[in-house]
Amino acid sequence: MPVSELNLQVNISVGGVPFKQDKHLMFIFWGIILPVIGSFGLIGNMLNIIVLFRREMKSTTVYFLRTLVLTDTGIIVGCILGLSSISITQLHPDNPAMNYYTHVIYPHMYTPINFIVMALQFTNVWVTVAVTIERYIAICHPFSADFVRNKRNTFILIGCICVIAIAYNIPRCFATKVTECDNRTECVTSCVGNRSECRSGAMPNVTECDNITDCITPCDDNKRYCLSLVTTDLGRTEGYEQYYSVYAYMVVIYIVPLVILIILNILLIIELMRMRKRRSATFPSPNENSETNMSIVLILIVVVFILCQTPGLVAQFWFLDQDMLTKWLCVSNTLFALNSSVNFLIYTTVGRKFRKVLFTIFRLHAKRKRNRGARNGATELATLTKMPAYAPEDEPDETRQLNA
């Protein structure tokens, strides 16, 4: 995610220092690449939901994976609404519709989208950690697994993560507010629209939103209602701006989860290699094969997670110059959406049970479609065979002449 927040504003800053934005680069990554990735991701996640919520897909690991697919779907939608939409509108600031979206609709959208996406990210990260711990216990400590891995404990853990995610991100709801732009009557250009420079300071990462068109039609004195996000007293405090938005976010979302995932992933891989050597001399049971396959799926999910999240961690540091930071944020946000979009490929490529259930669903759907077509054809045939023949008195004149 961008720096300390889901920075969806026109101008973004790092620790209060604005960086140089490249609207065309943002449009390429957030306006083109991200929506394409997100669209495929939404289709894949819909198929994930259909399969993972089937009755035969029941295990503690699957309960975690269900939570992941729901949070992944929400993250993709939030990124498209927050990043893609604003990157597209920024390329055409003189377009009345896009200008209205940027400076009237979007300020109202920013805070709820920011809160929801950040809460979903928190949940997604720590559910990934939880399912990795669950797999570690199942593979490395199988005798303790039955006590720890049960439906009740899994639901309690998922519920606690969701509650903590909401509580942790509540301050974001009170760090910004929507207000009218200042100096709206200051005309800078003519025949394009009366413009003003609007001071704002969202989250506290926004410095100035420029080129705001205030008139509804060119060369018209009618003013457009212009809104901007401003930082509240809470958002301007050092505790929020530095310790909560930067340091706590860096530790809670990146450093601690990534360290745990890397360590557990290494231990899982080592144990799976040992199990493979032992099984070469014996015949593994179907349950052992299933547990191993599920662990391999999870390892791949975690590897992709680490690769996609690490650039976001680098973006938290301020040693990057302005141009590099802009490029880095474009890439890290796109990878953030990619991480929520690729699990379907992992499931279908490696997950044997997932693939089996998915193919079964497709076969049943195709079979029902064929049966429906066969029933419709049989009904039409029965209707034709039951149609009454012409009575002698109802025969057409031409037929009577031929019979005569």
C-alpha positions in Angstrom: 0.0 0.0 0.0 1.2 3.6 -0.6 3.4 4.8 2.2 1.4 5.2 5.4 -2.1 5.1 4.0 -4.1 4.1 1.0 -3.2 7.4 -0.6 -5.8 8.0 -3.2 -5.5 11.7 -3.5 -4.2 13.8 -6.3 -1.0 14.7 -4.5 0.6 12.4 -2.0 3.4 12.9 0.5 5.7 10.8 2.6 5.8 11.9 6.2 4.5 15.3 5.2 6.9 15.7 2.3 5.1 15.8 -1.1 6.5 13.7 -3.9 6.4 14.4 -7.6 3.5 12.7 -9.2 3.4 11.3 -12.8 -0.2 11.2 -13.9 0.6 9.3 -17.1 2.6 6.6 -15.2 -0.2 6.4 -12.6 -2.8 6.0 -15.4 -0.7 3.2 -17.0 -0.4 1.2 -13.8 -3.6 2.1 -11.9 -5.9 3.0 -14.8 -5.0 0.2 -17.2 -2.9 -2.6 -15.7 -4.6 -2.7 -12.3 -8.2 -2.9 -13.7 -7.2 -5.7 -16.1 -5.6 -7.7 -13.3 -8.5 -6.9 -11.0 -11.1 -8.1 -13.5 -9.4 -11.4 -14.0 -8.9 -11.6 -10.2 -12.6 -11.0 -9.6 -13.6 -13.8 -12.0 -11.1 -16.2 -10.4 -12.3 -15.2 -6.9 -15.9 -15.9 -7.8 -14.9 -19.4 -8.9 -12.9 -19.7 -5.7 -16.0 -18.8 -3.7 -18.1 -21.4 -5.6 -15.6 -24.2 -4.9 -14.5 -23.3 -1.4 -18.0 -22.9 -0.1 -19.1 -26.4 -1.3 -20.0 -28.9 1.4 -17.2 -31.3 0.5 -14.7 -28.5 1.0 -14.6 -28.6 4.8 -11.4 -28.3 6.9 -9.8 -25.8 9.2 -7.5 -24.7 6.4 -10.5 -24.2 4.0 -12.2 -21.9 6.6 -9.1 -19.7 6.5 -9.0 -19.8 2.7 -12.7 -18.7 2.5 -11.8 -15.7 4.6 -8.9 -14.9 2.3 -10.9 -15.1 -0.9 -13.5 -12.7 0.6 -10.9 -10.2 1.7 -9.1 -10.5 -1.6 -12.3 -9.7 -3.5 -13.0 -6.6 -1.3 -9.4 -5.4 -1.8 -9.7 -5.7 -5.6 -12.9 -3.7 -5.6 -11.5 -1.1 -3.3 -8.4 -0.7 -5.4 -10.4 -0.2 -8.6 -12.7 2.3 -7.0 -10.0 4.2 -5.2 -6.9 4.0 -7.4 -8.1 3.3 -10.9 -11.0 5.8 -10.9 -9.0 8.7 -9.7 -6.0 8.0 -12.0 -8.3 8.0 -15.0 -10.1 11.3 -14.0 -6.8 13.1 -13.4 -5.8 12.8 -17.1 -8.8 14.9 -18.1 -9.3 17.6 -15.4 -11.2 19.8 -17.9 -13.9 17.2 -18.5 -16.9 18.4 -16.5 -18.0 14.8 -15.5 -14.5 13.7 -14.4 -13.9 17.0 -12.6 -17.2 16.6 -10.8 -16.2 13.1 -9.8 -12.7 14.2 -8.6 -13.8 17.2 -6.6 -17.3 16.4 -5.4 -17.9 12.6 -5.4 -14.4 11.4 -4.6 -13.9 13.3 -1.4 -16.9 11.6 0.1 -15.6 8.2 -1.1 -12.1 8.5 0.2 -12.5 7.9 3.9 -14.8 4.9 3.8 -12.8 3.3 1.0 -9.6 3.9 2.9 -11.0 2.4 6.1 -12.5 -0.7 4.4 -9.4 -1.5 2.3 -7.0 -1.0 5.2 -9.2 -3.2 7.4 -9.4 -5.8 4.7 -5.6 -5.7 4.3 -5.1 -6.2 8.0 -7.5 -9.2 8.0 -5.9 -10.6 4.9 -2.4 -10.4 6.2 -3.1 -11.9 9.6 -5.4 -14.6 8.2 -2.5 -15.6 6.0 -0.2 -15.7 9.1 -2.9 -17.8 10.9 -3.3 -20.4 8.2 0.5 -20.7 7.9 0.7 -21.4 11.6 -2.1 -23.9 11.2 -0.2 -25.7 8.4 3.0 -25.6 10.4 1.3 -27.3 13.3 -0.4 -29.9 11.0 2.8 -30.9 9.3 5.5 -30.3 12.0 3.5 -31.2 15.1 0.8 -33.6 14.0 0.1 -35.0 17.5 -0.9 -31.5 18.7 -2.9 -30.7 15.6 -6.2 -32.2 16.7 -6.3 -30.1 19.8 -5.5 -26.9 18.0 -7.1 -27.4 14.6 -10.8 -27.6 15.1 -13.8 -25.6 13.7 -14.5 -23.8 16.9 -11.0 -22.5 17.5 -10.7 -21.5 13.8 -13.9 -19.4 13.8 -12.9 -17.8 17.1 -9.5 -16.9 15.7 -10.9 -15.5 12.4 -13.5 -13.5 14.4 -10.8 -12.0 16.6 -8.7 -11.0 13.6 -11.7 -9.2 12.0 -12.6 -7.4 15.2 -9.0 -6.3 15.8 -8.7 -5.2 12.1 -11.8 -3.0 12.5 -10.7 -1.5 15.9 -7.2 -0.9 14.7 -8.3 1.1 11.6 -11.1 3.2 13.3 -8.8 6.2 13.8 -8.6 6.6 10.0 -12.3 7.4 10.0 -11.6 10.5 12.2 -8.4 11.7 10.6 -10.0 13.5 7.6 -13.2 15.4 6.9 -14.8 16.9 3.8 -14.9 20.6 3.5 -15.5 23.2 0.8 -12.5 24.4 -1.1 -11.0 27.8 -0.2 -10.5 30.7 -2.6 -13.0 29.3 -5.1 -13.6 32.6 -6.8 -10.0 33.2 -7.8 -10.0 33.1 -11.7 -6.8 31.8 -13.3 -7.9 31.1 -16.8 -10.8 32.0 -19.0 -12.8 30.1 -21.6 -11.9 26.8 -19.9 -13.6 27.6 -16.6 -13.0 29.6 -13.5 -10.2 27.8 -11.6 -8.9 28.0 -8.1 -6.2 26.4 -6.1 -7.7 24.3 -3.3 -5.7 23.7 -0.2 -6.2 20.3 1.3 -4.3 17.8 3.5 -5.8 14.4 3.4 -4.5 11.8 5.8 -2.0 13.9 6.2 -0.6 13.0 2.9 -2.3 15.6 0.6 -0.7 18.9 0.1 -2.5 20.8 -2.6 -5.1 19.8 -5.3 -4.6 22.1 -8.3 -6.5 22.8 -11.5 -9.9 22.6 -10.0 -12.6 23.6 -12.5 -15.3 25.5 -10.7 -17.6 26.3 -13.5 -20.2 24.0 -15.0 -19.8 25.2 -18.6 -16.9 27.0 -20.3 -16.9 30.7 -20.2 -19.7 30.7 -17.6 -19.7 32.5 -14.2 -21.7 29.7 -12.6 -19.7 28.0 -9.9 -19.4 24.3 -9.3 -19.6 23.0 -5.8 -16.0 22.0 -4.9 -15.0 19.8 -2.0 -11.7 18.7 -0.6 -10.4 16.4 2.1 -8.7 18.2 5.0 -6.9 16.7 7.9 -8.6 16.9 11.3 -6.9 17.8 14.6 -6.4 14.1 15.2 -4.8 13.6 11.8 -2.4 16.4 12.4 -1.0 15.0 15.6 2.4 13.5 15.7 1.0 10.4 17.3 -1.3 9.7 14.3 0.8 11.1 11.5 4.1 9.4 12.4 3.6 6.7 15.0 0.3 5.3 13.9 0.2 5.9 10.2 3.9 5.1 9.5 5.7 3.1 12.2 2.8 1.0 13.6 1.5 0.3 10.1 5.0 -0.7 9.0 5.4 -3.1 11.9 1.9 -4.6 12.1 1.3 -5.0 8.3 4.8 -5.7 7.0 7.7 -6.5 9.3 6.1 -8.8 11.8 3.9 -10.8 9.4 6.7 -11.1 6.8 9.2 -12.4 9.3 6.8 -15.0 10.7 5.8 -16.1 7.2 9.4 -16.4 6.0 10.5 -18.5 9.1 7.4 -20.8 9.0 7.6 -21.3 5.3 11.3 -22.4 5.5 10.4 -24.8 8.3 7.4 -26.2 6.3 9.6 -26.7 3.2 12.3 -28.5 5.2 9.7 -30.8 6.9 8.0 -31.6 3.6 11.3 -32.6 2.1 11.9 -34.9 5.0 8.5 -36.4 4.6 9.1 -37.0 0.9 12.2 -38.9 1.7 10.5 -41.1 4.3 7.5 -41.8 2.0 9.8 -43.0 -0.8 10.3 -46.2 1.3 6.6 -46.5 2.4 3.1 -46.1 1.0 1.6 -42.8 2.2 -2.0 -42.8 3.1 -4.5 -40.7 1.2 -4.9 -38.3 4.2 -1.1 -37.7 4.2 -1.1 -37.0 0.5 -4.0 -34.5 1.0 -2.2 -32.7 3.9 1.0 -32.5 1.9 -0.8 -31.1 -1.2 -2.7 -28.5 0.9 0.6 -27.4 2.5 2.2 -27.0 -1.0 -0.7 -24.8 -2.0 -0.3 -22.7 1.0 3.5 -22.4 0.6 2.9 -21.0 -3.0 0.3 -18.6 -1.7 2.7 -17.3 1.0 5.6 -17.0 -1.5 3.4 -14.9 -3.8 2.2 -12.9 -0.8 5.8 -12.2 0.3 6.9 -11.2 -3.3 3.9 -8.8 -3.7 4.0 -7.3 -0.2 7.8 -6.6 0.0 7.7 -3.6 -2.4 5.1 -2.1 -0.2 7.5 -2.4 2.8 10.3 -0.7 0.8 7.9 2.2 0.0 7.6 2.9 3.8 11.1 4.2 3.9 12.0 7.7 2.9 15.4 7.2 1.3 13.8 7.1 -2.2 13.9 10.3 -4.3 10.7 11.7 -5.5 10.8 10.3 -9.0 11.7 6.8 -7.8 9.1 6.9 -5.0 6.4 7.7 -7.6 7.4 4.7 -9.7 7.7 2.5 -6.7 4.2 3.3 -5.4 2.7 2.6 -8.9 4.4 -0.8 -8.9 3.7 -1.7 -5.2 0.0 -0.8 -5.5 -0.4 -2.9 -8.6 1.4 -5.8 -6.9 -0.9 -5.4 -4.0 -3.9 -6.0 -6.3 -2.1 -8.8 -8.1 -1.6 -10.6 -4.8 -5.4 -10.7 -4.3 -5.9 -11.9 -7.9 -3.7 -15.0 -8.5 -4.8 -17.5 -5.9 -7.2 -19.1 -8.3 -4.3 -20.0 -10.6 -2.5 -21.6 -7.6 -5.5 -23.6 -6.6 -6.2 -24.9 -10.1 -2.5 -25.6 -10.9 -1.5 -27.3 -7.6 -4.6 -28.0 -5.5 -5.8 -31.5 -6.5 -9.0 -31.5 -4.5 -9.9 -27.9 -5.6 -9.3 -28.9 -9.2 -11.4 -32.1 -8.8 -14.3 -30.2 -7.3 -14.2 -27.5 -9.9 -14.2 -30.0 -12.8 -17.1 -31.8 -11.1 -19.1 -28.5 -10.9 -18.4 -27.9 -14.6 -19.5 -31.4 -15.6 -22.7 -31.3 -13.6 -23.5 -27.9 -15.1 -22.9 -29.3 -18.6 -24.9 -32.4 -17.9 -27.8 -30.4 -16.6 -27.7 -28.2 -19.7 -27.7 -31.3 -21.9 -30.6 -32.8 -20.0 -32.5 -29.6 -20.2 -32.0 -29.5 -23.9 -33.0 -33.2 -24.2 -36.2 -32.6 -22.2 -37.1 -29.6 -24.3 -36.6 -31.7 -27.5 -38.7 -34.6 -26.1 -41.4 -32.2 -25.1 -41.5 -30.7 -28.6 -41.6 -34.2 -30.2 -44.4 -35.2 -27.9 -46.3 -32.1 -28.8 -45.9 -32.8 -32.5 -47.0 -36.5 -32.2 -50.1 -35.5 -30.2 -51.3 -32.9 -32.8 -54.6 -33.9 -34.3 -54.7 -35.0 -38.0 -57.0 -33.2 -40.5 -60.6 -34.5 -40.4 -62.0 -35.3 -43.8 -64.3 -32.4 -43.7 -61.4 -30.1 -42.7 -59.1 -31.1 -45.5 -58.1 -28.3 -47.9 -59.8 -28.1 -51.3 -56.6 -29.0 -53.1 -56.2 -32.2 -51.0 -59.8 -33.2 -51.7 -59.3 -32.8 -55.4 -56.2 -35.0 -55.3 -58.0 -37.7 -53.3 -60.8 -37.6 -55.8 
